[in-house]
Amino acid sequence: MTDRQVTVSGPARPATPARPESYDAATRAALEHIDGQAVRAVADGRPERTRTSYAQDWASWSKFCAETGVPLLALTSGTLVMFVEWLWTQPGAKPGTRTAPSTIDRRLSGTVVTARAEHSVKPEDGVARLAGNRLKQLVKEMEANGETRGRGQAPPLLVDHLIRISAACPGNLMGLRDRALILMHFAVAGREHELAANRVRDFTDTPAGIQADLRVSKVRPRVVSVPYGSRPSICPVRAWTAWKEAASLDDPDGYAWRRLHSRWHTVMEGGLQPESIGDVITRVGERAGIEIRFTGHSPRRGIATSSRLKGHDQIVIAKQGGWAPHSKVLAGYLDVVDQWEDNALLGVL
C-alpha cells in the first residue's frame, strides 16, 4: 500500500484590503465627492440663523481678501492674524463705533468653518489659535486705554424683576403670552432660537410640572424639567397653561409662541422669530418700569445668577441651561455671585 499525501482545503483567506495611499485617481475623486456631500448635508441642517451668521463671516473675510490681496482660500495662521487686525479697525454696528471683540471672535471661527464646509479647504489643526491670541492682546490694550467696544454682557433678569414684569402684564392675549414666554425662557435657561422653534408638543404636562423639550439648538438640545413654582404669579407651568388655553393651542405641531395680529391682536399661525423673542423680553421690562434694558440673553443669565444665589452647584445649573459642565462662560456668570459669597474678607473685617 502506497502512502499518499492528503491536502485538506479550508476557507479562503480574505484578500488584503487596499491601503488609502494606494487608491487610484477615480476612487479618490469618488471619496472626495462623498465627503463633500456629507459636509453640505450637515451645513444645510444648521439653523437658519447660524447659516446667516456664517455667510456674514465669510463675506467679511472676502472683503478683507479683496482689500489686502490675500488669496481667498489662503487660510493660514498668518493671514488669520492679519484678518483679526483688519477687523479691529473696521466700523461697528453703530455709527462712530469699532467692531466688538466678540464679533471678531465669531468672524474668525465662522470663516474657518465655512472654508472647510463649503470650499473644501483643509487648514491645519489649531490654525486660528495664533489669531485668537492676537485678539486677546488687542483686548488687553483696549482695556488698558480705557476703551470700550460692543454692548457688553447682557444684564441678568432676576426673580424680583420677574415679579414686577408679571404684575405689569395685562390680562389680554398679549399679556398672557408675554408672561408665559419670559417665565418659561427663564425656567429653561433658553436661547432665543430654542424658544422660537418650540412647538406645542414640546411642553409635556406631568404631575410635577412640565417637561420642556428644547430639541432645536445649535449648541445642546436637551429636555428640561420645569416644576410648579411656589409663587403662582411667576410660575412658568401655570403661565404656560393659561396662555395655551386662552390662545386655543390645540395643534401639537403648531408653534408654541405665536405672533399676534398687529391690529386685532388675534392669534396667528406663525411663530415668533428669535429676534422678536428678544424684543418681547426688552418690552416687558420697559412695561414694568424697570430701568435696566434687558435683552434676549438676560433670562438665561438671570437663572444662572439666581440659582447660584440659592446655593446650586455649577453642574446642576449647566444641565438646566445646556452649558458644558465646566463652561467658562457660565463660570463667569457665577463668579459675579461667588465674589461676595466666597470672599476672603468675610468674617475678617
Residue frames as qw, qx, qy, qz and C-alpha x, y, z in Angstrom:
[[0.000, 0.890, 0.457, 0.000, 0.00, 0.00, 0.00],
 [0.466, 0.335, 0.016, 0.819, 1.40, 3.31, -1.07],
 [0.192, -0.590, -0.402, 0.674, 1.39, 6.39, 1.21],
 [0.236, 0.632, 0.422, 0.606, -0.45, 9.34, -0.32],
 [0.157, -0.118, -0.280, 0.940, -0.26, 12.99, 0.72],
 [0.029, -0.708, -0.697, -0.110, -3.71, 14.34, 1.57],
 [0.125, 0.155, -0.035, 0.979, -4.38, 18.07, 1.17],
 [0.077, -0.647, -0.713, 0.260, -7.18, 19.45, 3.37],
 [0.127, 0.457, 0.250, 0.844, -8.77, 22.59, 1.90],
 [0.172, -0.516, -0.577, 0.609, -10.01, 25.27, 4.31],
 [0.200, 0.898, 0.366, -0.140, -11.87, 28.58, 3.87],
 [0.557, 0.559, 0.079, 0.609, -10.26, 31.03, 1.52],
 [0.415, -0.423, -0.248, 0.767, -8.16, 33.69, 3.20],
 [0.212, 0.913, 0.317, -0.145, -9.60, 37.15, 2.71],
 [0.583, 0.535, 0.059, 0.609, -7.76, 39.45, 0.36],
 [0.410, -0.351, -0.250, 0.804, -5.68, 42.16, 1.99],
 [0.185, 0.896, 0.392, -0.096, -7.67, 45.44, 1.77],
 [0.508, 0.550, 0.067, 0.659, -6.14, 48.20, -0.28],
 [0.392, -0.441, -0.296, 0.751, -4.45, 50.96, 1.66],
 [0.189, 0.894, 0.297, -0.276, -5.82, 54.53, 1.22],
 [0.127, -0.727, 0.392, 0.550, -2.49, 55.70, -0.20],
 [0.291, -0.093, 0.834, 0.459, -2.84, 53.15, -3.00],
 [0.455, 0.640, 0.551, -0.282, -6.29, 54.29, -4.20],
 [0.424, 0.273, 0.486, 0.714, -6.40, 55.24, -7.85],
 [0.008, -0.006, -0.041, -0.999, -7.50, 58.68, -9.04],
 [0.435, -0.343, -0.556, -0.619, -11.08, 57.60, -9.75],
 [0.577, -0.458, -0.652, 0.179, -11.53, 56.19, -6.22],
 [0.320, -0.251, -0.309, 0.860, -10.06, 59.30, -4.59],
 [0.160, -0.139, -0.257, -0.943, -12.36, 61.52, -6.66],
 [0.526, -0.425, -0.641, -0.363, -15.41, 59.45, -5.68],
 [0.538, -0.428, -0.569, 0.451, -14.50, 59.61, -1.99],
 [0.161, -0.110, -0.104, 0.975, -13.95, 63.37, -2.15],
 [0.331, -0.293, -0.444, -0.779, -17.40, 63.72, -3.74],
 [0.591, -0.476, -0.650, -0.027, -18.96, 61.68, -0.92],
 [0.432, -0.311, -0.400, 0.746, -17.15, 63.78, 1.69],
 [0.014, -0.075, -0.133, -0.988, -18.37, 66.97, 0.02],
 [0.468, -0.416, -0.561, -0.541, -21.97, 65.75, 0.03],
 [0.586, -0.450, -0.609, 0.288, -21.72, 64.84, 3.72],
 [0.293, -0.184, -0.223, 0.911, -20.32, 68.25, 4.63],
 [0.201, -0.193, -0.298, -0.913, -23.05, 70.04, 2.69],
 [0.531, -0.456, -0.668, -0.254, -25.77, 67.90, 4.29],
 [0.493, -0.447, -0.504, 0.551, -24.58, 68.86, 7.77],
 [0.144, -0.084, 0.005, 0.986, -24.23, 72.53, 6.77],
 [0.314, -0.312, -0.488, -0.752, -27.75, 72.59, 5.32],
 [0.560, -0.493, -0.665, -0.017, -29.09, 71.14, 8.57],
 [0.304, -0.126, -0.403, 0.854, -27.80, 74.04, 10.65],
 [0.060, 0.761, 0.529, -0.371, -30.36, 76.56, 11.95],
 [0.411, 0.778, 0.284, 0.381, -31.07, 79.38, 9.53],
 [0.225, -0.970, 0.091, -0.008, -29.66, 81.93, 11.95],
 [0.676, -0.467, 0.437, 0.367, -26.36, 80.04, 12.10],
 [0.651, 0.360, 0.469, 0.475, -26.16, 79.80, 8.31],
 [0.160, 0.943, 0.170, 0.239, -26.83, 83.55, 8.04],
 [0.439, -0.850, 0.245, 0.154, -24.07, 84.32, 10.55],
 [0.720, -0.181, 0.498, 0.448, -21.57, 82.13, 8.72],
 [0.508, 0.653, 0.387, 0.408, -22.47, 83.83, 5.44],
 [0.072, -0.991, 0.012, -0.109, -21.77, 87.22, 7.04],
 [0.625, -0.619, 0.381, 0.284, -18.46, 85.96, 8.43],
 [0.701, 0.136, 0.505, 0.485, -17.35, 84.72, 5.01],
 [0.310, 0.863, 0.263, 0.301, -18.44, 87.98, 3.36],
 [0.311, -0.929, 0.183, 0.081, -16.24, 89.83, 5.84],
 [0.690, -0.329, 0.509, 0.396, -13.29, 87.54, 5.04],
 [0.602, 0.510, 0.463, 0.405, -13.90, 88.03, 1.30],
 [0.083, 0.983, 0.074, 0.147, -13.82, 91.81, 1.74],
 [0.520, -0.741, 0.361, 0.224, -10.58, 91.54, 3.71],
 [0.725, -0.001, 0.538, 0.431, -9.01, 89.43, 0.95],
 [0.449, 0.754, 0.347, 0.330, -10.09, 91.88, -1.75],
 [0.093, -0.990, 0.068, -0.076, -8.57, 94.82, 0.12],
 [0.492, -0.709, 0.483, 0.148, -5.30, 93.15, 1.11],
 [0.514, 0.572, -0.585, -0.257, -4.64, 90.89, -1.87],
 [0.370, -0.263, 0.871, -0.190, -4.67, 87.71, 0.25],
 [0.345, -0.007, -0.812, -0.470, -5.93, 84.75, -1.86],
 [0.646, -0.332, -0.075, -0.683, -9.47, 83.84, -0.86],
 [0.942, -0.203, -0.238, -0.123, -8.68, 80.29, 0.22],
 [0.528, 0.390, -0.532, 0.534, -5.32, 81.06, 1.87],
 [0.631, -0.705, -0.010, -0.324, -6.31, 80.39, 5.49],
 [0.692, 0.170, -0.507, 0.485, -3.07, 80.23, 7.44],
 [0.508, -0.576, -0.411, 0.491, -2.02, 81.30, 10.92],
 [0.305, -0.192, 0.069, 0.930, -0.50, 84.48, 9.49],
 [0.107, -0.327, -0.484, -0.805, -3.41, 85.51, 7.26],
 [0.446, -0.647, -0.609, -0.109, -5.88, 84.97, 10.09],
 [0.435, -0.484, -0.263, 0.712, -3.81, 87.22, 12.35],
 [0.102, 0.028, 0.294, 0.950, -3.95, 89.84, 9.59],
 [0.280, -0.509, -0.661, -0.475, -7.72, 89.29, 9.42],
 [0.458, -0.646, -0.521, 0.319, -8.10, 89.97, 13.16],
 [0.324, -0.365, -0.036, 0.872, -6.02, 93.16, 12.95],
 [0.034, -0.206, -0.498, -0.842, -8.05, 94.30, 9.92],
 [0.365, -0.609, -0.671, -0.213, -11.34, 93.60, 11.69],
 [0.434, -0.504, -0.412, 0.623, -10.11, 95.57, 14.71],
 [0.127, -0.218, 0.116, 0.961, -10.07, 98.72, 12.57],
 [0.089, -0.370, -0.711, -0.591, -13.48, 98.18, 10.98],
 [0.344, -0.268, 0.123, -0.891, -16.58, 100.20, 11.98],
 [0.146, 0.115, 0.910, -0.371, -19.04, 98.63, 14.40],
 [0.075, 0.543, 0.821, 0.162, -22.79, 98.17, 14.12],
 [0.051, -0.912, -0.354, 0.202, -23.48, 101.72, 15.32],
 [0.429, 0.793, -0.036, 0.431, -22.02, 104.88, 13.77],
 [0.085, -0.831, 0.377, -0.399, -18.81, 106.03, 15.43],
 [0.773, -0.446, 0.431, -0.135, -18.01, 102.62, 16.96],
 [0.243, 0.522, -0.797, -0.185, -15.50, 99.90, 16.17],
 [0.775, -0.031, -0.576, -0.258, -16.09, 96.17, 15.79],
 [0.671, -0.576, 0.313, -0.347, -16.62, 94.42, 19.13],
 [0.080, -0.479, 0.874, -0.010, -14.17, 91.66, 20.21],
 [0.604, 0.119, 0.739, -0.272, -17.00, 89.12, 20.42],
 [0.692, 0.649, 0.077, -0.306, -17.91, 89.85, 16.80],
 [0.274, 0.712, -0.634, -0.126, -14.29, 89.44, 15.70],
 [0.349, -0.269, 0.885, -0.150, -14.05, 86.12, 17.53],
 [0.696, 0.365, 0.550, -0.282, -17.18, 84.90, 15.78],
 [0.546, 0.757, -0.223, -0.281, -15.96, 86.15, 12.38],
 [0.001, -0.598, 0.800, 0.053, -12.76, 84.17, 12.90],
 [0.443, -0.033, 0.883, -0.155, -14.42, 80.87, 13.76],
 [0.657, 0.555, 0.360, -0.363, -17.16, 81.31, 11.13],
 [0.402, 0.746, -0.435, -0.304, -14.58, 81.88, 8.41],
 [0.088, -0.400, 0.912, 0.026, -12.65, 78.71, 9.26],
 [0.540, 0.211, 0.764, -0.282, -15.84, 76.63, 9.45],
 [0.616, 0.676, 0.120, -0.386, -17.10, 77.97, 6.10],
 [0.234, 0.674, -0.651, -0.260, -13.76, 77.34, 4.39],
 [0.232, -0.178, 0.955, -0.051, -13.90, 73.70, 5.49],
 [0.493, 0.359, 0.718, -0.336, -17.60, 73.13, 4.84],
 [0.547, 0.742, 0.264, -0.284, -18.19, 74.99, 1.61],
 [0.387, 0.835, -0.360, -0.150, -14.81, 75.34, -0.08],
 [0.985, 0.044, -0.115, 0.122, -13.13, 72.02, 0.80],
 [0.223, 0.736, -0.480, 0.421, -10.20, 73.85, 2.37],
 [0.871, -0.344, -0.328, 0.124, -8.35, 71.77, 4.96],
 [0.030, 0.817, -0.380, 0.433, -6.44, 74.19, 7.19],
 [0.476, 0.164, -0.771, 0.389, -4.12, 72.71, 9.77],
 [0.546, -0.614, -0.565, 0.076, -5.46, 71.94, 13.24],
 [0.442, -0.676, -0.230, 0.544, -5.42, 74.99, 15.51],
 [0.460, 0.407, 0.278, 0.738, -4.94, 77.34, 12.57],
 [0.128, -0.810, -0.219, -0.528, -6.89, 80.10, 14.33],
 [0.691, -0.547, -0.329, 0.340, -5.09, 79.78, 17.68],
 [0.474, -0.068, -0.010, 0.878, -2.48, 82.45, 16.94],
 [0.077, -0.476, -0.324, -0.814, -5.17, 84.84, 15.69],
 [0.569, -0.679, -0.440, -0.147, -7.16, 84.22, 18.88],
 [0.642, -0.404, -0.217, 0.614, -4.11, 85.10, 20.95],
 [0.259, 0.191, 0.156, 0.934, -3.63, 88.27, 18.93],
 [0.314, -0.643, -0.422, -0.557, -7.24, 89.23, 19.64],
 [0.655, -0.621, -0.367, 0.224, -6.63, 88.78, 23.36],
 [0.513, -0.139, -0.045, 0.846, -3.64, 91.12, 23.13],
 [0.009, 0.402, 0.307, 0.863, -5.73, 93.76, 21.38],
 [0.503, -0.686, -0.457, -0.259, -8.44, 93.47, 24.03],
 [0.650, -0.477, -0.274, 0.524, -5.89, 93.97, 26.81],
 [0.324, 0.060, 0.111, 0.937, -4.54, 97.06, 25.08],
 [0.218, -0.564, -0.442, -0.662, -8.09, 98.36, 24.66],
 [0.604, -0.676, -0.422, 0.024, -8.88, 97.86, 28.35],
 [0.595, -0.293, -0.149, 0.733, -5.60, 99.48, 29.40],
 [0.152, 0.165, 0.215, 0.951, -6.52, 102.55, 27.35],
 [0.226, 0.324, 0.528, -0.752, -10.00, 102.74, 28.88],
 [0.381, 0.144, -0.492, -0.769, -11.72, 101.98, 25.57],
 [0.541, 0.157, 0.747, -0.353, -14.97, 100.02, 25.39],
 [0.305, 0.172, -0.656, -0.668, -16.48, 98.19, 22.45],
 [0.369, -0.243, -0.868, -0.227, -19.78, 96.41, 21.98],
 [0.524, -0.583, -0.200, -0.588, -22.77, 96.25, 24.30],
 [0.144, -0.409, 0.759, -0.487, -21.06, 94.16, 26.96],
 [0.098, -0.140, -0.982, 0.080, -22.73, 91.26, 28.74],
 [0.399, -0.514, -0.498, -0.573, -26.49, 91.09, 28.93],
 [0.263, -0.376, 0.513, -0.726, -27.80, 92.21, 32.34],
 [0.145, -0.135, -0.976, 0.087, -29.26, 89.32, 34.35],
 [0.523, -0.365, -0.231, -0.735, -33.03, 89.22, 34.71],
 [0.096, 0.124, -0.863, 0.480, -33.66, 88.14, 38.32],
 [0.166, -0.462, -0.870, 0.054, -36.64, 86.87, 40.30],
 [0.027, -0.579, -0.369, 0.726, -37.50, 90.32, 41.67],
 [0.154, 0.289, -0.409, -0.852, -37.66, 91.55, 38.08],
 [0.184, -0.195, -0.898, -0.349, -39.94, 88.65, 37.12],
 [0.073, -0.545, -0.726, 0.413, -42.36, 89.58, 39.89],
 [0.095, 0.566, 0.061, -0.816, -42.62, 93.15, 38.62],
 [0.161, 0.189, -0.671, -0.699, -42.85, 92.09, 34.99],
 [0.113, -0.314, -0.938, -0.095, -45.57, 89.53, 35.70],
 [0.004, 0.610, 0.564, -0.557, -47.63, 92.08, 37.62],
 [0.120, 0.534, -0.152, -0.823, -47.37, 94.57, 34.74],
 [0.002, -0.031, -0.850, -0.526, -48.55, 92.10, 32.07],
 [0.540, 0.028, 0.038, -0.840, -52.19, 92.80, 31.10],
 [0.592, 0.042, 0.754, -0.281, -54.83, 90.06, 31.13],
 [0.713, 0.556, -0.073, -0.421, -55.28, 90.02, 27.34],
 [0.966, 0.226, 0.034, 0.121, -53.68, 87.58, 24.91],
 [0.468, 0.701, -0.337, 0.419, -50.52, 89.63, 24.56],
 [0.335, -0.677, 0.476, -0.451, -50.04, 89.84, 28.31],
 [0.923, -0.190, 0.290, -0.169, -50.68, 86.12, 28.78],
 [0.874, 0.417, -0.090, 0.235, -48.21, 85.25, 26.03],
 [0.248, 0.755, -0.393, 0.462, -45.54, 87.64, 27.25],
 [0.566, -0.583, 0.451, -0.370, -45.80, 86.40, 30.84],
 [0.973, -0.025, 0.226, -0.037, -45.64, 82.75, 29.81],
 [0.740, 0.588, -0.163, 0.284, -42.78, 83.39, 27.40],
 [0.097, 0.755, -0.469, 0.449, -40.50, 85.22, 29.80],
 [0.686, -0.469, 0.451, -0.324, -41.17, 82.82, 32.68],
 [0.976, 0.125, 0.173, 0.045, -40.50, 79.78, 30.51],
 [0.539, 0.727, -0.273, 0.326, -37.47, 81.48, 28.95],
 [0.228, -0.705, 0.529, -0.414, -36.08, 81.97, 32.45],
 [0.845, -0.278, 0.371, -0.267, -37.04, 78.47, 33.68],
 [0.951, 0.217, 0.161, 0.152, -35.32, 76.58, 30.86],
 [0.373, -0.645, 0.350, 0.568, -32.37, 78.99, 30.59],
 [0.708, 0.507, 0.470, 0.147, -33.30, 79.20, 26.94],
 [0.253, -0.229, 0.377, 0.861, -31.69, 80.79, 23.96],
 [0.429, 0.429, 0.050, -0.794, -33.89, 82.86, 21.67],
 [0.467, 0.287, -0.663, -0.510, -33.66, 80.44, 18.75],
 [0.092, -0.042, -0.980, 0.170, -34.51, 77.48, 21.02],
 [0.270, 0.416, 0.610, -0.618, -37.79, 79.04, 22.11],
 [0.416, 0.448, -0.250, -0.751, -38.60, 80.24, 18.59],
 [0.365, 0.191, -0.848, -0.333, -38.50, 76.62, 17.42],
 [0.228, 0.051, 0.851, -0.470, -40.78, 75.31, 20.19],
 [0.433, -0.233, -0.632, -0.600, -43.98, 73.55, 19.18],
 [0.654, -0.438, 0.102, -0.609, -46.92, 72.88, 21.48],
 [0.960, -0.094, -0.262, -0.041, -45.94, 69.19, 21.75],
 [0.522, 0.414, -0.505, 0.549, -42.56, 70.24, 23.18],
 [0.225, -0.358, 0.498, -0.757, -44.23, 71.04, 26.52],
 [0.584, -0.189, -0.773, -0.163, -45.48, 67.85, 28.17],
 [0.528, -0.577, 0.172, -0.598, -47.62, 68.00, 31.30],
 [0.561, 0.003, -0.790, 0.249, -46.58, 65.81, 34.23],
 [0.539, -0.705, -0.460, 0.022, -47.86, 65.68, 37.85],
 [0.578, -0.486, -0.130, 0.642, -44.78, 67.62, 38.98],
 [0.001, 0.705, -0.122, -0.698, -44.77, 70.24, 36.25],
 [0.696, 0.684, -0.029, -0.217, -43.68, 70.35, 32.60],
 [0.710, -0.184, 0.467, 0.494, -41.05, 68.55, 30.60],
 [0.339, 0.863, -0.076, -0.366, -39.77, 71.11, 28.08],
 [0.822, 0.101, 0.407, 0.384, -38.11, 69.61, 25.02],
 [0.107, 0.867, -0.240, -0.422, -35.62, 72.08, 23.55],
 [0.858, 0.129, 0.456, 0.198, -34.94, 69.82, 20.59],
 [0.566, 0.705, 0.114, 0.413, -33.76, 72.55, 18.21],
 [0.396, -0.876, 0.157, 0.225, -30.50, 74.01, 19.46],
 [0.611, 0.707, -0.319, 0.156, -27.31, 74.91, 17.67],
 [0.044, -0.633, 0.681, -0.364, -25.43, 74.03, 20.85],
 [0.037, 0.073, -0.967, 0.241, -27.05, 71.32, 23.02],
 [0.601, -0.309, -0.431, -0.597, -30.60, 70.00, 22.54],
 [0.106, 0.074, -0.834, 0.536, -32.00, 68.97, 25.91],
 [0.471, -0.574, -0.582, -0.330, -35.13, 68.11, 27.89],
 [0.076, 0.289, -0.463, 0.835, -35.60, 70.40, 30.89],
 [0.340, -0.526, -0.772, 0.113, -37.79, 69.68, 33.91],
 [0.077, -0.376, 0.059, -0.922, -39.83, 72.74, 34.93],
 [0.230, -0.376, -0.840, 0.315, -41.56, 72.21, 38.30],
 [0.181, -0.843, -0.431, -0.268, -44.51, 74.21, 39.60],
 [0.241, 0.434, -0.314, 0.809, -43.36, 77.45, 41.20],
 [0.273, -0.375, -0.720, 0.516, -44.09, 78.24, 44.84],
 [0.124, 0.476, 0.197, -0.848, -45.48, 81.65, 43.80],
 [0.533, 0.539, 0.652, 0.032, -48.40, 81.35, 41.34],
 [0.247, 0.912, 0.039, -0.325, -47.75, 84.82, 39.88],
 [0.180, 0.747, -0.587, -0.255, -44.36, 83.74, 38.48],
 [0.692, -0.092, 0.716, -0.014, -44.99, 80.02, 37.98],
 [0.157, 0.385, -0.634, -0.652, -43.97, 79.08, 34.42],
 [0.057, 0.188, 0.974, 0.116, -46.20, 75.98, 34.43],
 [0.169, 0.658, 0.615, -0.400, -49.36, 77.91, 35.31],
 [0.145, 0.663, -0.158, -0.717, -48.44, 80.73, 32.92],
 [0.039, 0.192, -0.828, -0.525, -47.94, 78.30, 30.02],
 [0.095, 0.393, 0.914, -0.040, -51.25, 76.59, 30.73],
 [0.163, 0.711, 0.365, -0.578, -53.09, 79.93, 30.84],
 [0.150, 0.560, -0.425, -0.695, -51.58, 81.05, 27.51],
 [0.030, -0.035, 0.940, 0.337, -52.19, 77.68, 25.85],
 [0.138, 0.530, 0.818, -0.178, -55.87, 77.65, 26.84],
 [0.159, 0.741, 0.181, -0.627, -56.53, 81.32, 26.01],
 [0.160, 0.553, -0.528, -0.625, -54.84, 81.01, 22.60],
 [0.897, 0.228, 0.212, -0.315, -56.53, 77.65, 21.84],
 [0.165, 0.624, -0.741, -0.186, -53.22, 75.98, 21.03],
 [0.879, -0.012, 0.354, -0.319, -54.80, 72.63, 20.13],
 [0.835, 0.504, -0.219, 0.026, -52.48, 71.61, 17.29],
 [0.795, -0.509, 0.176, 0.278, -49.48, 69.79, 18.81],
 [0.700, 0.166, 0.274, 0.638, -47.38, 70.67, 15.76],
 [0.118, 0.912, 0.191, 0.344, -48.27, 74.37, 15.92],
 [0.357, 0.443, -0.377, 0.731, -45.84, 76.97, 17.23],
 [0.457, -0.503, -0.618, 0.396, -45.89, 77.43, 21.00],
 [0.189, -0.574, -0.152, 0.783, -45.05, 81.14, 20.90],
 [0.399, 0.605, 0.607, 0.326, -47.34, 82.72, 18.33],
 [0.120, 0.089, 0.126, 0.981, -47.43, 86.07, 16.65],
 [0.141, 0.638, 0.632, -0.416, -50.45, 88.28, 17.33],
 [0.340, 0.681, 0.446, 0.470, -52.20, 90.33, 14.68],
 [0.323, 0.057, -0.152, 0.932, -50.90, 93.91, 14.82],
 [0.284, -0.286, -0.129, -0.906, -54.41, 95.38, 14.73],
 [0.740, -0.347, -0.297, -0.493, -56.83, 92.79, 16.04],
 [0.229, -0.529, 0.727, -0.373, -54.40, 91.04, 18.42],
 [0.951, 0.009, 0.072, -0.302, -55.74, 87.66, 17.36],
 [0.621, -0.420, 0.631, 0.199, -53.51, 84.61, 17.44],
 [0.577, 0.629, -0.376, -0.360, -51.80, 83.90, 14.11],
 [0.996, 0.073, -0.057, 0.019, -50.40, 80.64, 12.76],
 [0.607, 0.560, -0.358, 0.436, -46.81, 81.85, 12.51],
 [0.726, -0.515, -0.274, 0.365, -44.39, 81.70, 15.41],
 [0.149, -0.967, 0.148, 0.146, -42.16, 84.42, 16.79],
 [0.707, 0.545, -0.303, 0.334, -38.72, 84.80, 15.24],
 [0.708, -0.233, -0.361, 0.561, -35.67, 84.69, 17.57],
 [0.211, 0.221, -0.067, 0.950, -35.21, 88.46, 17.23],
 [0.432, -0.528, -0.291, -0.671, -38.87, 89.01, 18.12],
 [0.756, -0.462, -0.444, 0.131, -38.46, 86.98, 21.30],
 [0.507, -0.074, -0.238, 0.825, -35.61, 89.27, 22.29],
 [0.094, -0.382, -0.155, -0.906, -37.86, 92.26, 21.56],
 [0.626, -0.567, -0.438, -0.307, -40.54, 90.82, 23.86],
 [0.699, -0.335, -0.390, 0.496, -38.00, 90.48, 26.69],
 [0.268, 0.097, -0.069, 0.956, -36.96, 94.12, 26.24],
 [0.292, -0.451, -0.322, -0.779, -40.54, 95.35, 26.02],
 [0.656, -0.556, -0.503, -0.082, -41.83, 93.58, 29.16],
 [0.562, -0.256, -0.327, 0.716, -39.04, 95.14, 31.21],
 [0.050, 0.177, 0.098, 0.978, -39.92, 98.58, 29.91],
 [0.466, -0.505, -0.497, -0.530, -43.62, 97.94, 30.56],
 [0.683, -0.518, -0.471, 0.211, -42.81, 97.15, 34.19],
 [0.111, -0.971, 0.075, -0.197, -40.86, 100.40, 34.55],
 [0.822, -0.391, 0.170, 0.377, -37.53, 98.67, 35.12],
 [0.113, 0.915, -0.252, -0.294, -34.67, 100.95, 34.10],
 [0.426, -0.357, 0.763, 0.330, -32.40, 98.06, 33.09],
 [0.635, 0.464, -0.295, -0.542, -32.61, 97.28, 29.37],
 [0.705, -0.146, 0.694, -0.030, -33.00, 93.51, 29.19],
 [0.393, 0.454, -0.614, -0.513, -32.13, 91.54, 26.07],
 [0.888, 0.045, -0.305, -0.340, -32.97, 88.06, 24.85],
 [0.637, 0.212, -0.664, 0.329, -30.00, 86.66, 26.77],
 [0.208, -0.496, 0.418, -0.732, -30.99, 88.24, 30.10],
 [0.857, -0.292, 0.066, -0.419, -33.29, 85.41, 31.31],
 [0.908, 0.171, -0.338, 0.177, -30.57, 82.84, 30.57],
 [0.358, 0.396, -0.501, 0.681, -28.00, 84.75, 32.56],
 [0.442, -0.480, 0.198, -0.731, -30.60, 85.52, 35.20],
 [0.931, -0.258, -0.131, -0.223, -31.40, 81.91, 36.08],
 [0.754, 0.212, -0.427, 0.451, -27.69, 81.12, 36.39],
 [0.068, 0.441, -0.383, 0.809, -27.26, 84.02, 38.81],
 [0.642, -0.393, 0.086, -0.653, -30.46, 83.32, 40.76],
 [0.949, -0.095, -0.297, -0.059, -29.76, 79.61, 41.03],
 [0.588, 0.273, -0.484, 0.588, -26.26, 80.26, 42.32],
 [0.211, -0.473, 0.296, -0.802, -27.64, 82.63, 44.95],
 [0.842, -0.299, 0.032, -0.448, -29.69, 79.68, 46.21],
 [0.491, -0.553, 0.673, -0.043, -26.54, 77.58, 46.51],
 [0.932, 0.293, 0.190, -0.097, -26.91, 75.31, 43.48],
 [0.621, -0.356, 0.513, 0.474, -23.80, 73.69, 42.06],
 [0.187, 0.558, -0.435, -0.681, -22.41, 74.69, 38.66],
 [0.048, -0.025, 0.952, 0.301, -23.05, 71.19, 37.28],
 [0.197, 0.546, 0.773, -0.256, -26.77, 71.43, 38.15],
 [0.213, 0.748, 0.068, -0.625, -27.06, 74.88, 36.60],
 [0.036, 0.426, -0.691, -0.583, -25.17, 73.76, 33.50],
 [0.164, 0.208, 0.956, 0.129, -27.54, 70.85, 32.96],
 [0.242, 0.688, 0.542, -0.417, -30.59, 73.13, 33.12],
 [0.253, 0.830, -0.059, -0.493, -29.24, 75.55, 30.54],
 [0.877, 0.443, 0.129, 0.138, -27.32, 73.22, 28.27],
 [0.052, 0.885, -0.462, 0.028, -23.93, 74.67, 29.14],
 [0.710, 0.259, -0.613, 0.228, -20.87, 72.43, 29.14],
 [0.722, -0.555, -0.383, 0.154, -20.29, 71.21, 32.74],
 [0.558, -0.484, -0.039, 0.673, -17.20, 73.39, 33.10],
 [0.368, 0.758, 0.328, 0.427, -18.21, 76.20, 30.76],
 [0.410, -0.062, -0.162, 0.896, -16.03, 79.29, 31.10],
 [0.178, -0.429, -0.277, -0.841, -18.99, 81.50, 30.15],
 [0.648, -0.583, -0.437, -0.223, -21.16, 80.01, 32.90],
 [0.677, -0.293, -0.352, 0.576, -18.29, 80.22, 35.38],
 [0.204, 0.211, -0.002, 0.956, -18.03, 83.92, 34.60],
 [0.435, -0.555, -0.326, -0.630, -21.70, 84.43, 35.43],
 [0.767, -0.496, -0.402, 0.058, -21.31, 82.54, 38.70],
 [0.564, 0.028, -0.280, 0.776, -18.18, 84.44, 39.68],
 [0.128, -0.518, -0.071, -0.843, -20.33, 87.57, 39.99],
 [0.733, -0.563, -0.186, -0.332, -22.16, 85.82, 42.84],
 [0.884, -0.181, -0.283, 0.325, -19.19, 83.96, 44.28],
 [0.392, 0.435, -0.242, 0.774, -17.08, 87.09, 44.66],
 [0.364, -0.530, 0.193, -0.741, -19.40, 88.09, 47.51],
 [0.902, -0.315, -0.090, -0.282, -20.41, 84.69, 48.86],
 [0.926, -0.123, -0.058, 0.353, -16.84, 83.31, 48.94],
 [0.218, 0.877, -0.168, 0.393, -14.95, 86.46, 49.76],
 [0.670, 0.080, -0.511, 0.532, -11.68, 86.28, 51.70],
 [0.009, 0.343, -0.308, 0.887, -12.72, 89.28, 53.78],
 [0.664, -0.467, -0.339, -0.477, -15.91, 87.69, 55.18],
 [0.817, -0.527, -0.222, 0.079, -15.54, 87.50, 58.96],
 [0.676, 0.071, -0.153, 0.717, -12.19, 89.31, 58.81],
 [0.092, 0.225, -0.072, 0.967, -13.19, 92.98, 58.91]]
